[in-house]
Amino acid sequence: MDSEALRKFSALHPRPAGLTLHYGTAGFRSAAQHLDHVVFRMGLLAALRSKAVTATIGIMVTASHNPEEDNGVKLVDPLGEMLHPSWEEYATQLANAEEQELEKVVTEICQKAAVNLHKDASVFIGRDTRPSSKKLSQSVIDGIQVLGGQYHDYGLVTTPQLHYMVCCQNTQGQYGKATLEGYYEKLSKAFMELIKQSHCSGEFQRHLKIDCANGIGALKLSEMKPYFPQEVVFHIYNDGTKEKLNHLCGADFVKVHQKPPGGLDMKPNERCCSFDGDADRIVYYYKDTAGHFHLIDGDKIATLISIFLKELLAKVTLTYEMNMAVVQTAYANGNSTRYLQETLKVPVHCVKTGVKHLHHKAQEFDVGVYFEANGHGTVLFSKAAETKIRQLVKEEKDNEKREAAKMLENMIDLINQTVGDAVSDMLVIEAILALKGLSVQHWDALYADLPNRLLKVQVADRRVIDTTDAERRALTPPGLQEKIDALVQKYRLARAFVRPSGTEDVVRIYAEADTQENADALAHEVSLAVFHLAGGKGAPPQPI
């Protein structure tokens, strides 16, 4: 390690006094002006990680659905997955090290993680459309170069595209070509092959309105348009030319506020969807003829995909040879879980909140479907399942079975298995709706969501709340879970849980019940219990 170069470049990216940040599921996020030293140091960490695993590592500059003034940075591991948990700790140590301690911390990481500094390093870099992202990307490059690493700057890309290209690079092209053209070609080819198998393909015409949150998704969808024939029509709204990123639009806005985004003119029964700022989340929605808004979130997306995959697996008589499951968090609507388990007969597993927990659990199955209610998710196929499906396409003599296997093969190619991907997920959904001849209203009618309410209560220290059972039950403070249990008993089809925020001193509350009035009342009563038993700050929560 060139100590002089480290000191020189570190001085160009000084750490503000008193700022402490923690690496979490979303990496680091903060106001953009506070992040220069962090992204420089994550350039260092990406080079160290690359040397440690002898593979290309990705680093993405984005703050996803946060306001435009914010930014963030996260690392991508060799197969396109999220950074290994042990290295999250190193990231936090490095980001918060004092200037004079930086070399010492780098040396300690090298010792703990057995990093050979003489090995080569390779890093792929991507960024979103925020005004601060280009300069921060340059800071990443400074960090990589201090440790003699090589880098490829992809510039403006969606977060899932960077995950995809890192995976392609490290699998020697088995997953695809590590270029944007390779990404567009693979997805568009798989999509069109699926559509060809639709019985109504001759008259096929897709009209979909897409809110791109004034973010990177608009640019990349526009680039992708030439890869589709003219009859595939996607109408792009909130393309970033007029308004600010994520302002009153995007998947997070639509999900939280349960209303359409600004900048998109909705007519009755039109199929619409929203991406978030870095295009890794998607939600669908429509207005009925009475003007009522209907949200189709991650739970219904997982259900639609599960129905389709289960039917195909049954057709190729692989259902008993392959185990399929859906992975959810405690935030999944209770009726979605009931529908999957009781109507579809698909096993459902609940894990802690956070994409990494869903992804790891989904890897345990031949076919693992996972989506958070916020619209972030994907489908994972085991290597054994993928091999068997591709083999059936080549060898199966029965026409119906071979056609089903071919659909499964195209689904494998259309799905971005590295991470939730709004573009890929949108194409999967559009293909399924076309193949099954479903309208957005038919899809929405699979089951009715239970009315629910999300609240948060400010507390002096969120750590007083400890949970178990995938965050569905509170262990501490004493008496809180018993109080929640008693409150839930008052309402029909009711459920409630509390969990500490990962980023601020608030406790998040989720409640659902048979009516919106009851869900609101239950959420309020649980919030009062949290306030009194967990050290609430300020005035007690008011009724909704």
N, C-alpha and C positions, 0 to 999 in steps of 0.2 A: 504494500500500500504506500502510495506517495503522500507522506504526511504533509509536505509543503503544499501540494495541490489541494488536499483536503482542507487545510486551514484557509488557503486563499479563496476557494470557492464557497466555503462555509461563511466567510466574512461577507460575501456578496448576497447571501441569503440568511440574514441574521434572525434569530428567534426572538419574538417580542417578549418582554419581561412579563412574567406572571400568567402566561397562557399555557394551559394544560389541556391536551386533547387525548381521546381514547379511540383506538381502532376497533370498530364494531362490524356488524354485518354489512353496513354500507361503506366501510372504510372510514376515512376521516371526512367530516363535513363541518364547514364553518363559514363565516363571512369571508369572501374571496381575499380581502386585504390581509387576512391573518394567516394565509396558507403558503406563502412563498417558501419559507424554511421547511415546511412539512413536505411539500412535493419534491423539493431538492433532496431531502433525506430519504423519501420513498424511492427516488431514483437510485440512491445508494443501496437501499434494501432490495430493490428488484434485481440489481446486479449481483448482490450477495446470494439471493435466493437462486438465481440462475446458475451461479457457480456451484452452489450446494447440491442442486438436483441434476446438473448437466443437461439443462433443457431451456427452451425459450420461455420467458415469463412476460405477462402482459401488465401494463399499467394504464389505467383509464382516468382521465381528468374529467369529472362530472359530479354534479350534486343532484342528479335525477329529477325528482319532482319538487325540489326546494325552489324558493324564489331565485330570480335571475342574479341577484346580488351575492348569493352564496356560491360556493364551489366545493369541490371535494376530490378525493383521490382514492382509488382502490387497486389492489394487485390481483392478477389473474394467474392461477397455478397452471402447470403444464397441460392438463387435459381440458382446459377451459373452465375448471371449477374455481370456487372461491379460495382465497389464501388459507393455507393450513393453519388451524387454531394456534399451534405453538409459535408460529411466526407473527400472529396478531400481537402477541405480547412483545416481540422484538420491535414491531412497528411502533407500538406505544412508547417503548423505552427510547427509541431513536428520535421520535418526534419531540419528546419532552426533555431530551438531554441538554444540559447547558453547553454553550459554545466550546468551552475549554475541555469538556468531558466527551466530546463527540468521538474522537479517535479511540478513546478508551472503550466506549460503548460498542463501536464497530468491532474492535478486537475481541470483546467479550462474546458478541454474537458469533463471530468466526469460531471461537473456541467451543461454545455450547452447541452450535449446529454443524461442527466439523466442516467449515467452509475452507476450501483451498483457494487462496487468493490468486494463485498462479493459473487457475483454470480460466477458460474463456467464459464470457457472459454475453447473452443475447436477450434483448428486451424489445417487445412490440409496444408502441405508444399510440393511444387514441384520445380524442377529446370531443366534448360536445360544443354547442354553438354559443356558449356564454361569452361575453366580451372579455372576461378574464382568462379564458381557457388557453389561448394561444401562448400568452406570456408564461403561464404556469407550466405548460408543456415544455417550454425551453428550460425552465428550472429543473424539470425531471431529467432532461438530457444532460445538464451540467452534472447532476448526481451520478448518472450512469458512466459518464466519461471520466470522472475522478477515479473510478475503479477499473478503467480500461475496458469498459464493456462496449459491445456493438449494439446498435439500435436501428429499428425501422420505424419511422414516424408515419403512421397511416393518416394523420391529420383528423379531419372531421369524420367520425364513424359513430354508429350506435354502440352502446355498451355490449349488446349481444354479438354484434359483428366482430368486435375485438376478441371476445371469448372464443368465438368460432374460429378465427384465424390463428389464435394461439394453439388451439387443439389441432387444427390442420397441420401446422408447422411441426408439432411434436409427434404426430402419428404418420409422418412421412407421406402425407397426402391421402392416407386411407380414409380420413373423414371428409376430405375435399381439398380444394386448392386454397392456399392461404392468401387470397386476393379478394377484393370486393366483387370483381367479375365472377370469380369462382363461386362466391356466396349467391349472387344473383342467378347464375346459371343453374346451380344445384336446386335452389328452391323453386324457381319458375318451371323448370323441367318436371320436377316431381308434382307440382300443382297441376300443370297441364295434362300430365299422364293420368292423374286421378280424375280430372274433369272428363277426360275422354271416356272413362268407364261409366260415366253417368248416362242413364237411358235417355235423358233429355239434352244430351250434349249438342245436338244439331241446332237447337234453338237457344242455346245457353247464352245468357247475358247477365253479367253481374253489375249491379249498381250499388255502391256502398259509399256513404259519406264518412270521411275519416278526419277527426280532429287530432292534429299532430302536436298540440300543446305549444305551438310556436317554437318547436325544437328540431333536433337533428332528424327525427323520423320523416319530416316533410322533404328534406333534401334527399334522403336515401330512397324514399318511395319514388320520387321523381326520377332518380337515376335508374330505378328498377323497371319503370314503365315500359321502355323499349323491349324488355325481355318477354313481354306478354303479347299475345295477339290483340288486335283492336277490339274484339268483343268483350275483353276483360276491362271493365271500367271502374276505376277507383277515383272518387272525387276528394281532393285534398283541401282541407280547411285549416285555418290557424297555422300558416306555413312559415311564420316568422318574419314576414316582410312588413307587417304593420304594427303588431303588438309585442309585448314582452313575453318571454319564456314563462310558461306555466301560469300566466296571469288570467284568472277567471276561466281557465280551460284545462284540458288534460285529464288523464285517468283519475288522478288523486282528487282533483276538484269535483269531478262528476260523482265519484264514489262517496266522498265525505258529505257533499252538499245535496246528494240525491236529486240533482237537476241537470239539465243540458248545459254544455259549455257556451260561453259567449262566442260570437263569430261563426256560428253554424246555424243555418236556417233549416229547421226541422219541419217537415210536413207529416201529417198523420200516417202512421204505419211504415215510415221510412226506416230502413236499417242503418244505424249509425254506430260508430265506435270511437273511442278515444285512446291514444297512446299517452304515456307520460313523457317527461322532458328528454330522457335518454333512450326511449323506445324499448323498455324491457317489461312494461306493464300494459295491459289492455282490458278495457271493459266495453260491453255493448249496451245499447239502449234504444228505445223508440217511444213515441207518443201515440196513444190510441186515439180513436176518432173523437172521444170526449175531452181530449187534451191532457189526459193523465200521463205522467212520466213513468216509464218502466225501465229499471236498471237490471242488466244481466251481468252479474259480477263473476269473479273467479270460481265461485262454487258451481254456478250453472255452466260455465265453460268446461270445468272438470267433468261434470255430469254428461254433457253432450259428447265429449271425446270418449268417455268411458262406455257409453251406449254403443258408439260406432265400433270401437276396438273390440268390445266383447262379442258383438255380432260377427265380426270378421274372424275372430279366434274360434268361435263356435263352428263357423263354416268350414274352416280348414281342420276341424276336429283336433285342435291343439289346446282347447280349454283346460283339459285335465293334465296335459303335459306342461303347461305354462301357468304359473301363478300370477294373477293380476291383482293389484290393489290400488286404492286411492289414499293419498296421505293429505291430511288436513291439519289445521291448527284449531285452538279453542274458539277462534273467531268465526269459524265456518257456521253457516246458518243451520240450526237443528234440523230443519226439514230437508236440507240437502243430504245430511248424514242419514236420515231415515230413508229417503228415496234410494240412495245408493245401496244401503244394507238390505232393506226390506223388499223393494221393488226390483232393483237390478241384481241383487244378491252378489254384490261386489264387496269384499272386505275393506273396511275403512280403518286407518290408523291415525291417531292424533299425536302430534309432537309439539314441542315448544315453538313459540313464535320465532320466525327468522328463516329465511330461505335455506340456509345451510342445513338446518335440522330436517326440513322437508326433503331436500335433495339426498341427504345421507340415508334417510329411511327408505326413499323410493328406490335406491340402489339395491335394496335387499330382495327385490322381486324381478321376475322376468319382464313384466310390464308394470312400471310404477308411474301412476298419474299423480301429479301434485300441483295444486294452485292455492295460493293465498286468496282470501276473499277480495283483496285489493286488485287482483288480476295479474299477479306475477306467478308464472308457473310454466311447466313443460311436462313432457313424458319421457321416461327413460326406458330403454330396451336393453336387457342383458345381452352380452356378446353371444351367449348360447342361443337365445331367442332370435336374435338377428340372423345368425348363421343358418338356423333351421328354416326361417322364413325365406331367405334368399335361395336356399337349396330347393324348397318346394316350388318356387317360381320356375326353376330350371327343370325339375324332374317330375312334378305332379302331372298325371295323365288326365285326371278328372277336370273338365273345363271350369266348372263352378268353383272348385277348390283352388285351382290355379289362379283364377281371377281374383278371388279373395286374398290369396297370398300376395298377388301383385299389388293389390291395394295396400296391404300391410307394408310391403317393401317401399312403396311410394310415400306412405306416412312416415316411415323411418327416415327417409331422405328429406322430407319436408319439415320435420320437427328439428329444431335446434336443441339438441340434448345437453348442450353445455350449460345452458342457463335459460330462464324465461326470456322470450323474444317476441315483442309485440307484432313485428312483421310476419314472422314464421307462424305464430299463434293465429293471427288474422287469416292467413292463407289456409291453415288447417281447418278453422271454423267455416270459412267460405266453401271449402271443398266438401265438408261434411253436410252442410245445409243443401248444397246442390245435389249431392249424391243421394241424400235421403228425401229430397223434395220438400224440405221444411222451410216454412216462413219463420221470421224472427218471433212472431206471435206463438206459433206452434212450439218453438223452443222454450219460450218463456213459460208456457203453460204446463211444462213437465211436472212442476210442483210449485206451490206458492210459498214464498219466503215467509218465515215467521217475522212479525214486526219486532224491531230491535232498536236499541239505543246505546250509543257510545258516549261516555262522559270521562272527565278526568278531575281529580281532586289534588290540590296542592298540599304537600306535606313537608315537614322540616327535613326528613330523611327517608327517602324511598326504600332504603335497605331494611326498614322495620318490617316490610312485607316480604315474606319468604313463601314460595309456592311449591306444590308437588303435582303429580298426575297431569303432566304436560300443561302446567300453569292453571289447571282448572280448579284447584283447591288451595286455600291459604293455610299455611302451617303457623305463621305468626302474623300479627300479634295474637296473643291468646284470646279466644272468644269470638274472633272475627268470622271464622268459617261457620261456626254454630249460628251466629246471627244471620249470615247470608242464607244458610239452609232454611232457617225459620221464615225469612222473607220470601224465599222462592215458593214455599208451600202455600202461600196466600193466593197464587195466581195459576191459571191453567197453562199447560205447555211451557212452563217457565224454566228459565236457566239463567244463572248469573255467575260471573267470576271477576276477580280483580288481579291485577299484576302490576309490578313496579315498572315504570318507564325505563328504557335502556339509556336514555340521554338526559333526562331532567328530573327534578324532584317532584314528580307527580305520580299518582297511582291511577292507572287506566281501569275503567269499569265497563263491562259489557253485560247487557241484560236483554233477554228476549221473552216474549209471552204471546198469548193468543190474540191480543189487540195492541195497537200502538199506545193507547192510553195506559194499559197495564204494563207494557214494556217501559214506558216513560216513568211510571210510578215506581216500579221495581228498581230501575236504575237510580232514581233519586233517593230511595230509601237505603240502597246499598252505599251510595256516595256519602250519606249521613253517617252510616256505620263506620265507614273508612275514616271519615273526618274525626269522629269521636274516639275511635280505638287506635288510629295510626298517627296521631299528632298532626291534624290538619292545620293549615295556615290560613289567616284571614277570616272572613265571615263564613259561616256554614253554607253549604250548597243550597241554592234556591230551587223550588219545584220548576219543572219544565213547562 
